[in-house]
Amino acid sequence: MSFLIDSHAHVNFNAYQDDGDAVIRRSLDQNIWLINVGSQYDTSKRALQIANQHEAGVYAAIGLHPIHLSHTEVDEEEIHFQTREEQFDEAKYQVLVDADKNHKIVGVGEIGLDYYHIPNEMTLAEVKNRQAPDFIKQLHFAAKNNLPVIIHCRDSERGKFDAYRDTLDILKTEISHGLKLRGIKHSFDGDLKIAEEFFDLGFYVGFTGVITFGKNAEGLRQLVKNLPLDKILVETDCPYLSPDPHRGERNEPSFVRFTAQKIAELKNISFDMVAETTSVNAKKLFGL
C-alpha cells in the first residue's frame, strides 16, 4: 500500500469530537500519516495532545488563524460557526514548544491573511491592519524555533489575489531583513506566477480535494499539470473540501488519496510516483 502524508488536517476540531480516534486509526491503517494544524491556542494544544497519543504518524502544527483575531461569522459549505477573538500570545505557544519532548510539533500554522471573512463592524483596511502584525509575529516565532510555517491566505471577494500579494510582500520583506523562513502555502488557488514566487522563497504549495471538483476547478487542474511535483504536497484540510467521490461529506485524512490520484491523472504519471514524491516533500519540509 502506497505511503501518503496528509500535510494539513484538522482532526483536532470539534467536527471529530465523537470519533476522532477512529478517523485517525482509519488513516494510519491505510498507511497515511497526518499533520493536525491548529487555528487558535485551544486547537493547537489539542493537536499536540492528539499527536502525543500516537507513537508515529501523527504530528501537530500550532498557530493562530487570522480569522480568530476578530469575532467573525464563518459560513462554509461544510460548517457554520462564530469565531471568538484571540490575540497571538507568544509565551503560551512557546510553552507548548518547550514542553514538546516527543518532537511532535513540526510547524507553525495555520497563519497568514484572510480578506474573505470580514467582520460586519470592520472595513477591509482595518482587517489588514489587524492581521499583518500578528502574521509577522508568528513568522518570527517560527524562525526562532526553527519551524516551517503553514500559510493561509484568502483573497477578498472583489480582490484579485490581494491577500496573496500582501502575503508575499510580507514574506519577502521579512526574508530580506534576514529572517530564515521555510514553509508551504496550503490549499493553493493562485496562478502560475504566484506559485513561482513562493518557490523562489523556498516554499511549497499544497493541493486539496478541490482539484477533483467540477468545471470551476479546471483552472486549478491546469496549474497542477504545469507545476513541478517536487514542489507539491497533498492535503485534505479536513473537515472541509471533501474530494469527489465524497463531496458534501465530512472530509478526513484517508481521503487524501483521491487528491493524489487526481494529480497522477493530470500529470499522466503513476499514483505511486505522486505518493512517494509528495511524501518525500512533506518529510523534508517538516522534518518527519
C-alpha positions, 0 to 999 in steps of 0.5 A, spaced: 500 500 500 502 506 497 505 511 503 501 518 503 502 524 508 496 528 509 500 535 510 494 539 513 488 536 517 484 538 522 482 532 526 483 536 532 476 540 531 470 539 534 467 536 527 471 529 530 469 530 537 465 523 537 470 519 533 476 522 532 480 516 534 477 512 529 478 517 523 485 517 525 486 509 526 482 509 519 488 513 516 494 510 519 491 503 517 491 505 510 498 507 511 497 515 511 500 519 516 497 526 518 499 533 520 493 536 525 494 544 524 491 548 529 487 555 528 487 558 535 491 556 542 485 551 544 486 547 537 493 547 537 494 544 544 489 539 542 493 537 536 499 536 540 495 532 545 492 528 539 499 527 536 502 525 543 497 519 543 500 516 537 507 513 537 508 515 529 504 518 524 501 523 527 504 530 528 501 537 530 502 544 527 500 550 532 498 557 530 493 562 530 488 563 524 487 570 522 480 569 522 480 568 530 483 575 531 476 578 530 469 575 532 467 573 525 461 569 522 464 563 518 459 560 513 462 554 509 459 549 505 461 544 510 460 548 517 457 554 520 460 557 526 462 564 530 469 565 531 471 568 538 477 573 538 484 571 540 490 575 540 497 571 538 500 570 545 507 568 544 509 565 551 503 560 551 505 557 544 512 557 546 510 553 552 507 548 548 514 548 544 518 547 550 514 542 553 514 538 546 519 532 548 516 527 543 518 532 537 511 532 535 510 539 533 513 540 526 510 547 524 507 553 525 500 554 522 495 555 520 497 563 519 497 568 514 491 573 511 484 572 510 480 578 506 474 573 505 471 573 512 470 580 514 467 582 520 460 586 519 463 592 524 470 592 520 472 595 513 477 591 509 483 596 511 482 595 518 482 587 517 489 588 514 491 592 519 489 587 524 492 581 521 499 583 518 502 584 525 500 578 528 502 574 521 509 577 522 509 575 529 508 568 528 513 568 522 518 570 527 516 565 532 517 560 527 524 562 525 526 562 532 524 555 533 526 553 527 519 551 524 516 551 517 510 555 517 503 553 514 500 559 510 493 561 509 491 566 505 484 568 502 483 573 497 477 578 498 471 577 494 472 583 489 480 582 490 484 579 485 489 575 489 490 581 494 491 577 500 496 573 496 500 579 494 500 582 501 502 575 503 508 575 499 510 582 500 510 580 507 514 574 506 519 577 502 520 583 506 521 579 512 526 574 508 530 580 506 531 583 513 534 576 514 529 572 517 530 564 515 523 562 513 521 555 510 514 553 509 508 551 504 502 555 502 496 550 503 490 549 499 493 553 493 488 557 488 493 562 485 496 562 478 502 560 475 506 566 477 504 566 484 506 559 485 513 561 482 514 566 487 513 562 493 518 557 490 523 562 489 522 563 497 523 556 498 516 554 499 511 549 497 504 549 495 499 544 497 493 541 493 486 539 496 480 535 494 478 541 490 482 539 484 477 533 483 471 538 483 467 540 477 468 545 471 470 551 476 476 547 478 479 546 471 483 552 472 486 549 478 487 542 474 491 546 469 496 549 474 497 542 477 499 539 470 504 545 469 507 545 476 513 541 478 511 535 483 517 536 487 514 542 489 507 539 491 504 536 497 497 533 498 492 535 503 485 534 505 484 540 510 479 536 513 473 537 515 472 541 509 473 540 501 471 533 501 474 530 494 469 527 489 467 521 490 465 524 497 463 531 496 458 534 501 461 529 506 465 530 512 472 530 509 478 526 513 485 524 512 484 517 508 481 521 503 487 524 501 488 519 496 483 521 491 487 528 491 493 524 489 490 520 484 487 526 481 494 529 480 497 522 477 491 523 472 493 530 470 500 529 470 499 522 466 504 519 471 503 513 476 499 514 483 505 511 486 510 516 483 505 522 486 505 518 493 512 517 494 514 524 491 509 528 495 511 524 501 518 525 500 516 533 500 512 533 506 518 529 510 523 534 508 519 540 509 517 538 516 522 534 518 518 527 519 
